[in-house]
Amino acid sequence: MMRIVILILVVVCFVIQTSFGAILYGTENSAGTLYQIDTTDGSYSVVNDQLPWLQGLAYNSSNGYLYGSESGAGSLYQIDPIDGNFSVVNSQLPWLEGLTYNSSDGFLYGSELDAGSLYRIDPIDGSYSTVNNQLPWLEGLAYNSYDGYLYGSESGVGSLYQIDAIDGSYSLIDDQLPWLQGLAYNPFDGFLYGSELGAGNLYRINPADGGHTLVNDQTPWLEGLAYVPEPNSIILIGLGGLTFLRKKKY
C-alpha cells in the first residue's frame, strides 16, 4: 500500500513540475499579425492576422490581456491572447517602440524610440508620465519579475541595459548582442528572449551578462514579444478525487 501511495505522489509531483510554463507571443514587423511561438524549437502559429501594426507588446498579469503599441502612431490596444480581438485604450500617447508590464506596481512601461524617453502608463486609460528622458533609444523592453528591473535593447546597436523602473537610471550589461527589436522575460526559466532586427532570429539571453544562444532562425520578423502564462490551474487526479492547483502570480 505504501508503495502505491509513493508512486502516486511521484506522478503528481511530475505533473506539477511539467505543467507550469508560459507561451511566447510576438507581433510581426510591418504586418498586423500576432503569433504564438514555441521557444523550444522556434515553431509558431498565427493567432490573428488582422491587428494594427504593433511594435510593442506586453502581458498584464492582473487582467490576462496583452497590450500593444501601434507602429507609427500613438495608440495603445488591449488584446485578447486567445483570439487576438482588440480594443483601443488610448490613441494620444507617444510613439512607443518597447512595451512591458511591471507586475510589482501594476503599470505598463513604454520606450519612445527617437527621444530616449521611458514612460509609466496606466493600462486602464492609457494616461502616462515620464520616468526618464535621457535614456538610450530603446527598441525592446522587458520586466524581470525576479530582480525587479526593466531590461532594454538599444536601437541600431547590440546593447542590453538594466533599468530602474522608479527613476530610469540604467547600466550597460553587454554591447555585443545582435540588434534586438523585441524583448521579453520568461519567469519560468529566468531568461530574456529577443528577436533580431531585420531577421527571423530568436535568441535566449542571460539577463546577468547578456550571454545568448540562437533558438531559431526561421521565425517571422518579430517586433514585439511578451510571455503569457499557460492556464493557471491544472487538474490532479488522486485518491480523493479532483484537486485544483493554482499557480502563483508573477
N, C-alpha and C positions, 0 to 999 in steps of 0.2 A: 504493500500500500504506500509506504514511504517513497519507494522508487517512482511510483506513478505521480505522486504529488511533486516531487523534484522535477520530473520530466515536464509536467505542465508548467511549472514556474520558469524553466529554461526556455520553453517555447514562447511564453508570454513575454519574457524579457527580450527575446529576439524580435518579436513583433514591435515592441515599444521602440527599440533602437532603430529599426529599419523603416518605420512608418513616418518618422518625423523628417521633414525636409522642406525645401522651398523650390518654387518654379521661377526661372528667369524669364522675364518679359522684355521685349525690345521693339522699338519703332524703327522703321526703315528710312534712311536718308532720302529726302526728296520724293517721298511717297506716303500715302495715308494708310500704312499697313502696320498692324500690331501682331507680333509673333510670340509664341511660347517656344523657349529654347531649352534643349536638354544639354546641360553643361558637362555631362559625362562624355558625350561624343560630338556635341555641336549640332545635332539634328534639330529641326524646327518645324512648326506647323503654324498656319495662319489662323488668327483669332478673328480679325476683322480687317478688311482692306478698303473701308470707306470712311476713314477718320481724317481729320485735318493733318497737315504735315507737322508732326510732333517732334520737337527737338529734345526736350527734356521729359523724363518720366520718373515718377515716384510712387511708392505704395504707402498709403495711410493705414497703419495697422489698427487705428481706433475705429474705423468705419468699414474697412475692407475694400475700399476703392483705390484705383490707380488715379494719378493726376498727371496731366500732360501739358506742356507749354508749346504753343504753336510757333513754328519757324517763320520768322519774318513778320510776326505780329505780336501784340501784347495780350494774348489770350491764354487763359488757364481753363482747362477742362477737367471734369470729373468723369472717370471711365469705369465701366463695369468690366472686371477682368474675365468674366465668363464669356461674354459675347461681344465686348467692345463698344456697346452702346454708350453714348456720352452726352453730357450737357455742359453748357458754358457756366463757369463760376464767375469769371471777371474778364472783360475784354479791354481793360485800361491799365495793364501792367507794363513794365519794361519788357524788352525783347529778351526773354530768359532762354539761355542756352542749356545750362545744367539745372537739374531739379532733384531734390531729395526730401525725405520726410524725417524729422527728428522725433523719435518716439518718446524722448525724455521731456520735451516741452510742448509737443503737440503742434508744432509749426512746420510748414514747408520752408525750404531754403532754396533760393534760386540765384544763379550767377548770370550777370549780363556780360556778354562776350566782349563787346567793343568799349567797355567802360571800366573794367576791373572792379565791378561792384557786386557785393553779396547782399541779398535781401532776405528778410524774415517775413513769411507770408501766412496769413490766416487762411486755412483751407476752406473755411465756411463761406467767406465772401470775397476772398482774394485781396483784402486790404493788406498793405505791406509797409515795412520800414527798412531803412538802410542800416546794415550791420557794419559794413566797411566798404569804402570806395577806392581803396588803394591796393587791391589785390592783383595778382597776375590775371591774364584773360583766361578764365576757367571755362572749359568746354564741358567736361564731365564733372558730376558732383555726387557724392555718396556719403551717407551717415553710417558710422561704425558704432553699432549699439554696444559693443564690448568695451571700447575705451572712451566713448562719448564724443569723439571728434568727427568733424567733417573731413572728407578727402576730396581733392580736386585735381583734375588733369588740365595742364595748360595748353591752350590752343596753339598749334603750329610748332610745338616742341615736345620732346618726350619727358616732360617733368611731372612729378607727382608731389602734391603738397598735403600736409596735415594742417587743419584749420580749426581754430577755436570758434565754436558757434556763438559764443557770447559777444566777443568783440572783433572777430575776424582776423586776429593775429594768426600768423602761419609760419611754417618751417618747411624747408625742402627735404623730401625723403629720398628721391632719386631723380636724376636727369638723363637717364639712359634707357628710357622706355620707348615703345612705339608711340606714335601720335594718337593718343586715346581720345575718342569722341564721347562715347558713353561710358558710364561708370556706375557700378552697383556693388553693394556689400551683401554677402551671404552669411547670415548669423549662424548657420548650421555647420559651416566648415571654416569660418573665420577668414575667408579670402575675399578680396575685391575681384571683380570681373570687369574687364574693359574691352570695348570694341575699337578697332583701329580706324582712324580717319582715312576715307577713300579706299578701303579694302574690306574684304569679308572675313577678317581675322578676329577671333575672340580669344582673350588671354585671361589666365588665372594669375592673380597678383598678390604677393605677400605685403600687407599694409605696413609691416615693420621696416622693411628695407627696399621694397619695390621689386624684389626678385619675381620673375614671371615666366610662365610657360604657355605655349600655344595650345588652346583647346581644340580649335577648328579653324580652317582657312577657307571654308566654303559657306559661311553664313551670309545673309544679306548685309548690305551696308547699314549697320545698326547705328542709330543716332542716340536714342535714349535707352537706358537699361534700368530695370527695377526687379527686385525679388519679391515674390508673393508666396507666403507660406501655404503648404498643402492643407487640406481641410483639417480644422483644429480639433477634431475628435476622431478616434478610431474605436472600433468595437473589438473587445477582447472576450472570447468565449471561455468560461471557466466552469467550475463545478456548480457555482451559484447562479449561473445564467449569463446574462449580458452585462458587461461593465463598460462604462464610457470613461475614457481617459482624456482629460483636457490638457492641451499644451499651454505652456506659459506664453504670455505676451512678450514681444521683444521690441 
